[in-house]
Amino acid sequence: MTSKTHEEKIKRYEELIKLGQLTSSSLDYKNIRRKAENKISKLLDCKKTAIFYYDEKESRLEYKFTKDKTLTEVYYDVDESTYVGSCAYHSAILHINSFDDELKHQRSAKYFHDLKPKNVLLIPLLSKGELLGVIECTNSYHGDFDEEDIHFAEAIAVQMTMCLENFKLFVKLQNQFIQVVEAMADAIGKKDTYTGGHTKRVRHFAECIGKEMDLAFEDMNNLKLAAVLHDIGKIGIEDKILKKSAPLTDEEFKVMKEHPRLGYEILKHIESLSDVIDGMRFHHERPDGKGYPFGLKGDEIPLIAMIISVADTFDAMISTRPYRKGLPPMVAWQEILDHSGAQFEEKVVNAFDRYFKKSRMYRPEKLEKKKVS
């Protein structure tokens, strides 16, 4: 019995070392978080681990996970109204084995209720007094969490805090880089006032679609950059075409269709942006092969490019030009849905549909009235 306990302790320290290796192996926090949750569950011998990230802008704790291809989002305020919120509010480890606070229990997420919790260990993640997140460990397999579990929980907190610190620093630097690139892309706005605001909106719509598709961290960064740069090739288009206040002739449109290729010529020497460049270069391609400039089909088109295609087309439809009024968002949304599988990739359209229905633009009564009239 003693020997077995000794072996178990050695194994726990091995798992703790593996957790440290994992958290320092990559800056892809989403991927690390999923793997870290599994390792922490093994380390503390519990059924479920959830790592909540503190969103400074929203001033709340968030936990997102995908199960059966469905994205679930859980949010808690930093206050005493929930178990997780209380841990963050008091900046202290909480060990709960009696769920007699009915209000806190009711406010817990569905996944937590589904676990039929008997005990929970909550660990705050703090850096120089600043809240970074909370680790929630539920249902110990050996009856209840003990002092040794709490000791290991403190060590786990150190590892995950370092991971989150690195992640936040990287995100800050990445956002600064995107802002610099965005400023460069906005230079086009001096030639084409439509493109300036359009670039920012396309980035926003593309990012919202990417979130619905639960893109990996690196893919999401590439998507944001590609969206910002998707029209960079218009720098090489003549002003008389770019600034024309009437519909383009067939010949002028032929010239305009060259902007993805021109964008590629501008950026092709930057090796670290290869995935970003492909997202920009192929954003006018179509699954049915009728796009431009290369006539790619189906899976030949990178996912990032297909996301930008939907975001770009949607914004183009709702934007007012000198020669036409923009469409109502509900009509543009229906147009995107109607061309799923032909002009747009079906999975991307489904993600766009989910995002749109959560937005303030979704007004089904508007579409019904138009149909009746």
C-alpha positions as CSV (number, residue, x, y, z in Angstrom):
1,M,0.0,0.0,0.0
2,T,2.8,2.4,0.9
3,S,4.7,1.5,-2.2
4,K,1.7,2.2,-4.4
5,T,1.1,5.6,-2.7
6,H,4.8,6.4,-3.3
7,E,4.4,5.5,-7.0
8,E,1.3,7.6,-7.3
9,K,3.2,10.6,-5.9
10,I,6.0,10.1,-8.4
11,K,3.5,9.9,-11.2
12,R,1.8,13.1,-10.0
13,Y,5.1,15.0,-10.1
14,E,5.8,13.6,-13.6
15,E,2.3,14.9,-14.7
16,L,3.1,18.3,-13.2
17,I,6.4,18.4,-15.2
18,K,4.5,17.4,-18.3
19,L,2.0,20.2,-17.7
20,G,4.9,22.7,-17.4
21,Q,6.3,21.5,-20.7
22,L,2.9,21.8,-22.4
23,T,2.2,25.3,-21.2
24,S,5.6,26.5,-22.5
25,S,5.4,24.6,-25.8
26,S,3.2,27.0,-27.8
27,L,1.3,30.3,-27.8
28,D,-1.8,28.6,-29.1
29,Y,-3.8,29.1,-25.9
30,K,-6.9,27.4,-27.1
31,N,-5.1,24.2,-27.9
32,I,-3.0,24.4,-24.7
33,R,-6.1,24.9,-22.6
34,R,-7.8,21.8,-23.9
35,K,-4.7,19.7,-23.3
36,A,-4.0,21.3,-20.0
37,E,-7.6,20.6,-18.8
38,N,-7.0,16.9,-19.5
39,K,-3.7,16.8,-17.7
40,I,-5.0,18.7,-14.7
41,S,-7.9,16.3,-14.4
42,K,-5.4,13.4,-14.3
43,L,-3.1,15.3,-11.9
44,L,-5.9,16.0,-9.4
45,D,-7.8,12.7,-10.2
46,C,-11.1,14.4,-11.0
47,K,-13.8,14.1,-13.6
48,K,-13.8,17.5,-15.1
49,T,-11.5,20.6,-15.4
50,A,-12.6,23.9,-16.9
51,I,-10.1,26.8,-17.3
52,F,-11.9,30.2,-17.3
53,Y,-10.1,33.1,-19.0
54,Y,-10.6,36.6,-17.6
55,D,-11.7,39.0,-20.4
56,E,-10.5,42.5,-19.3
57,K,-12.7,44.3,-21.8
58,E,-15.9,42.6,-20.8
59,S,-14.8,42.4,-17.1
60,R,-16.0,38.7,-16.9
61,L,-14.7,35.2,-16.9
62,E,-15.3,33.1,-20.0
63,Y,-15.1,29.4,-20.8
64,K,-15.8,28.2,-24.4
65,F,-15.8,24.6,-25.5
66,T,-17.1,22.6,-28.5
67,K,-19.0,19.3,-28.0
68,D,-20.7,17.4,-30.8
69,K,-19.8,20.3,-33.1
70,T,-21.7,22.8,-31.0
71,L,-19.9,25.8,-29.5
72,T,-20.9,26.5,-25.9
73,E,-20.0,29.8,-24.2
74,V,-20.1,30.3,-20.4
75,Y,-19.7,33.6,-18.7
76,Y,-19.4,34.5,-15.0
77,D,-19.1,38.0,-13.4
78,V,-16.4,38.5,-10.9
79,D,-18.6,38.7,-7.8
80,E,-20.1,36.4,-5.1
81,S,-23.1,35.4,-7.1
82,T,-21.5,32.2,-8.5
83,Y,-18.8,29.7,-7.3
84,V,-16.3,30.6,-10.0
85,G,-17.0,34.3,-9.6
86,S,-16.5,34.0,-5.9
87,C,-13.1,32.4,-6.4
88,A,-12.0,35.3,-8.6
89,Y,-13.6,37.9,-6.4
90,H,-11.8,36.7,-3.2
91,S,-8.6,35.8,-5.1
92,A,-8.4,32.6,-3.1
93,I,-8.6,28.8,-3.5
94,L,-12.1,27.6,-2.7
95,H,-12.9,24.0,-1.8
96,I,-16.6,23.3,-1.8
97,N,-18.2,20.0,-0.9
98,S,-21.6,21.1,0.2
99,F,-23.8,22.9,-2.4
100,D,-26.2,24.4,0.0
101,D,-26.2,27.8,-1.6
102,E,-29.1,27.3,-4.0
103,L,-28.7,30.6,-5.8
104,K,-25.1,30.0,-6.7
105,H,-25.9,26.5,-7.7
106,Q,-28.8,27.6,-10.0
107,R,-26.5,30.2,-11.6
108,S,-24.0,27.6,-12.6
109,A,-23.7,26.5,-16.2
110,K,-25.5,23.5,-17.6
111,Y,-22.4,21.4,-18.1
112,F,-21.7,21.9,-14.3
113,H,-25.2,20.7,-13.4
114,D,-24.8,17.7,-15.8
115,L,-21.8,16.6,-13.8
116,K,-24.1,16.2,-10.7
117,P,-21.3,17.9,-8.6
118,K,-20.4,16.4,-5.2
119,N,-17.3,18.6,-4.7
120,V,-15.4,21.3,-6.6
121,L,-11.9,22.9,-6.2
122,L,-11.5,26.4,-7.6
123,I,-8.1,27.9,-8.2
124,P,-7.6,31.6,-9.0
125,L,-4.9,32.5,-11.6
126,L,-3.2,35.8,-10.5
127,S,-0.2,37.7,-11.7
128,K,1.0,40.6,-9.5
129,G,-2.4,40.9,-8.1
130,E,-4.0,41.0,-11.5
131,L,-6.7,38.4,-12.3
132,L,-6.0,36.2,-15.3
133,G,-8.5,33.4,-14.8
134,V,-9.9,30.6,-12.7
135,I,-9.4,26.8,-12.8
136,E,-12.5,24.8,-11.8
137,C,-12.0,21.1,-10.9
138,T,-15.1,19.0,-10.3
139,N,-15.8,15.6,-8.7
140,S,-12.7,14.1,-7.2
141,Y,-12.5,10.3,-7.9
142,H,-11.2,9.6,-4.4
143,G,-14.1,11.0,-2.5
144,D,-13.1,14.6,-2.0
145,F,-10.1,16.9,-2.6
146,D,-7.5,16.7,0.2
147,E,-4.6,18.9,1.3
148,E,-2.2,17.2,-1.1
149,D,-4.6,18.1,-4.0
150,I,-4.7,21.7,-2.9
151,H,-0.8,21.7,-2.7
152,F,-0.7,20.4,-6.3
153,A,-3.4,22.9,-7.3
154,E,-1.1,25.8,-6.2
155,A,1.7,24.4,-8.3
156,I,-0.7,24.1,-11.3
157,A,-1.8,27.7,-10.8
158,V,1.9,28.8,-11.2
159,Q,2.2,26.9,-14.5
160,M,-1.1,28.2,-15.9
161,T,-0.4,31.7,-14.8
162,M,2.9,31.8,-16.7
163,C,1.0,30.4,-19.7
164,L,-1.6,33.1,-19.6
165,E,1.0,35.8,-19.1
166,N,2.8,34.7,-22.3
167,F,-0.5,34.4,-24.2
168,K,-1.6,37.9,-23.2
169,L,1.7,39.4,-24.1
170,F,1.7,37.7,-27.5
171,V,-1.9,38.9,-28.1
172,K,-1.0,42.4,-27.3
173,L,2.0,42.4,-29.7
174,Q,-0.1,40.7,-32.4
175,N,-2.9,43.3,-32.1
176,Q,-0.3,46.1,-32.4
177,F,1.0,44.4,-35.5
178,I,-2.5,44.1,-37.0
179,Q,-3.1,47.8,-36.2
180,V,0.1,48.7,-38.1
181,V,-1.0,46.6,-41.1
182,E,-4.5,48.1,-40.9
183,A,-3.1,51.6,-41.0
184,M,-1.2,50.6,-44.1
185,A,-4.3,49.1,-45.7
186,D,-6.3,52.2,-44.8
187,A,-3.9,54.1,-47.1
188,I,-6.0,52.7,-49.9
189,G,-8.9,54.7,-48.4
190,K,-7.2,57.8,-49.7
191,K,-7.8,56.5,-53.2
192,D,-11.1,54.8,-52.6
193,T,-13.3,56.0,-49.8
194,Y,-15.5,52.9,-50.0
195,T,-12.5,50.6,-49.4
196,G,-11.3,52.3,-46.2
197,G,-14.4,51.5,-44.0
198,H,-15.0,48.3,-45.9
199,T,-11.7,46.9,-44.8
200,K,-12.5,47.3,-41.1
201,R,-16.0,45.9,-41.5
202,V,-14.8,42.8,-43.5
203,R,-12.2,42.1,-40.7
204,H,-15.0,42.3,-38.2
205,F,-17.4,40.0,-40.1
206,A,-14.6,37.6,-40.9
207,E,-13.5,37.4,-37.2
208,C,-17.1,36.8,-36.1
209,I,-17.4,33.9,-38.6
210,G,-14.1,32.5,-37.5
211,K,-15.2,32.5,-33.9
212,E,-18.4,30.5,-34.9
213,M,-16.1,28.0,-36.6
214,D,-13.9,27.7,-33.5
215,L,-10.8,28.4,-35.5
216,A,-7.4,27.6,-34.0
217,F,-5.5,30.5,-32.5
218,E,-3.0,30.7,-35.4
219,D,-5.7,30.4,-38.0
220,M,-7.7,33.2,-36.4
221,N,-4.7,35.5,-36.5
222,N,-4.1,34.7,-40.1
223,L,-7.7,35.3,-40.9
224,K,-7.6,38.8,-39.3
225,L,-4.5,39.8,-41.2
226,A,-5.8,38.4,-44.5
227,A,-9.1,40.3,-44.0
228,V,-7.2,43.5,-43.4
229,L,-5.0,42.9,-46.5
230,H,-7.7,41.4,-48.8
231,D,-7.9,44.6,-51.0
232,I,-4.3,45.7,-50.7
233,G,-3.8,45.0,-54.4
234,K,-6.1,47.9,-55.2
235,I,-3.1,50.2,-54.7
236,G,-2.1,49.1,-58.2
237,I,-5.5,49.9,-59.8
238,E,-5.8,53.2,-61.7
239,D,-7.7,56.0,-60.0
240,K,-10.1,56.5,-62.9
241,I,-11.4,53.0,-62.3
242,L,-11.1,52.9,-58.5
243,K,-12.9,56.2,-58.0
244,K,-15.5,55.8,-60.7
245,S,-18.9,56.8,-59.5
246,A,-20.8,54.7,-61.9
247,P,-20.9,50.9,-62.6
248,L,-17.7,49.6,-64.2
249,T,-17.7,48.5,-67.9
250,D,-16.7,44.9,-68.7
251,E,-13.2,46.1,-69.6
252,E,-12.8,48.1,-66.4
253,F,-14.1,45.2,-64.3
254,K,-11.5,43.0,-66.0
255,V,-8.8,45.3,-64.7
256,M,-10.4,45.5,-61.2
257,K,-10.4,41.6,-61.1
258,E,-6.6,41.8,-61.1
259,H,-6.4,43.2,-57.6
260,P,-5.9,39.8,-55.8
261,R,-3.0,39.1,-58.1
262,L,-1.5,42.5,-57.5
263,G,-1.8,42.0,-53.8
264,Y,0.1,38.8,-54.1
265,E,2.9,40.5,-56.0
266,I,3.2,43.1,-53.2
267,L,3.4,40.5,-50.4
268,K,4.7,37.3,-51.9
269,H,8.3,37.8,-50.6
270,I,7.2,37.7,-46.9
271,E,7.5,34.0,-46.1
272,S,6.0,34.2,-42.7
273,L,2.7,35.5,-44.2
274,S,2.2,32.6,-46.7
275,D,-1.1,31.5,-45.3
276,V,-2.2,35.1,-44.9
277,I,-1.3,35.8,-48.5
278,D,-3.3,32.8,-49.8
279,G,-6.3,34.0,-47.8
280,M,-6.0,37.4,-49.6
281,R,-5.1,36.1,-53.0
282,F,-8.0,33.6,-53.3
283,H,-10.9,35.5,-51.6
284,H,-12.7,36.0,-54.9
285,E,-12.6,32.3,-55.8
286,R,-15.8,30.2,-55.7
287,P,-16.6,26.6,-54.8
288,D,-18.3,26.1,-58.2
289,G,-15.1,27.3,-60.0
290,K,-16.7,30.5,-61.4
291,G,-14.6,32.8,-59.3
292,Y,-11.4,34.8,-60.2
293,P,-8.6,35.2,-61.0
294,F,-7.7,31.5,-61.0
295,G,-11.0,29.7,-61.2
296,L,-10.2,27.4,-58.2
297,K,-12.9,24.9,-57.1
298,G,-14.0,23.4,-53.8
299,D,-11.2,22.3,-51.5
300,E,-8.6,24.0,-53.7
301,I,-9.7,27.3,-52.0
302,P,-8.2,27.9,-48.5
303,L,-10.7,28.1,-45.7
304,I,-9.5,31.6,-44.7
305,A,-10.2,32.8,-48.3
306,M,-13.7,31.3,-48.2
307,I,-14.5,33.1,-44.9
308,I,-13.3,36.5,-46.3
309,S,-15.4,35.8,-49.4
310,V,-18.6,35.7,-47.4
311,A,-17.6,38.7,-45.2
312,D,-16.5,40.7,-48.2
313,T,-19.6,40.0,-50.3
314,F,-22.0,40.7,-47.3
315,D,-20.4,44.1,-46.6
316,A,-20.4,45.0,-50.3
317,M,-24.1,44.2,-50.6
318,I,-25.1,46.3,-47.5
319,S,-22.8,49.2,-48.4
320,T,-24.1,52.2,-50.4
321,R,-22.2,53.2,-53.5
322,P,-22.5,56.4,-55.5
323,Y,-24.5,54.5,-58.1
324,R,-26.7,52.3,-55.9
325,K,-28.2,52.1,-52.4
326,G,-27.0,49.3,-50.1
327,L,-29.3,46.4,-49.4
328,P,-30.9,45.9,-46.0
329,P,-28.9,43.4,-43.9
330,M,-31.7,40.8,-43.9
331,V,-31.9,40.8,-47.7
332,A,-28.1,40.5,-48.0
333,W,-28.1,37.7,-45.4
334,Q,-30.7,35.8,-47.5
335,E,-28.6,36.3,-50.6
336,I,-25.6,34.7,-48.9
337,L,-27.8,31.7,-47.8
338,D,-29.3,31.3,-51.3
339,H,-25.8,30.9,-52.8
340,S,-24.4,28.5,-50.3
341,G,-22.5,25.7,-52.0
342,A,-22.1,27.5,-55.3
343,Q,-20.6,31.0,-54.7
344,F,-19.8,30.3,-51.0
345,E,-18.6,27.4,-49.0
346,E,-21.4,25.7,-47.1
347,K,-19.7,25.4,-43.7
348,V,-18.7,29.0,-43.8
349,V,-22.3,30.1,-44.7
350,N,-23.6,28.1,-41.8
351,A,-21.2,29.8,-39.4
352,F,-22.2,33.2,-40.9
353,D,-25.8,32.3,-40.4
354,R,-25.2,31.5,-36.7
355,Y,-23.4,34.7,-36.2
356,F,-25.9,36.8,-38.0
357,K,-28.8,35.4,-36.0
358,K,-27.1,36.5,-32.8
359,S,-26.5,40.0,-34.1
360,R,-28.7,43.1,-34.0
361,M,-29.0,43.0,-37.8
362,Y,-31.2,39.9,-37.6
363,R,-34.8,41.2,-37.9
364,P,-36.9,38.3,-39.4
365,E,-40.1,40.5,-39.3
366,K,-38.5,42.8,-41.8
367,L,-38.0,40.0,-44.3
368,E,-41.6,38.7,-43.8
369,K,-43.0,42.2,-44.4
370,K,-41.0,42.5,-47.7
371,K,-42.3,39.1,-48.8
372,V,-46.0,40.0,-48.0
373,S,-45.7,43.3,-49.8
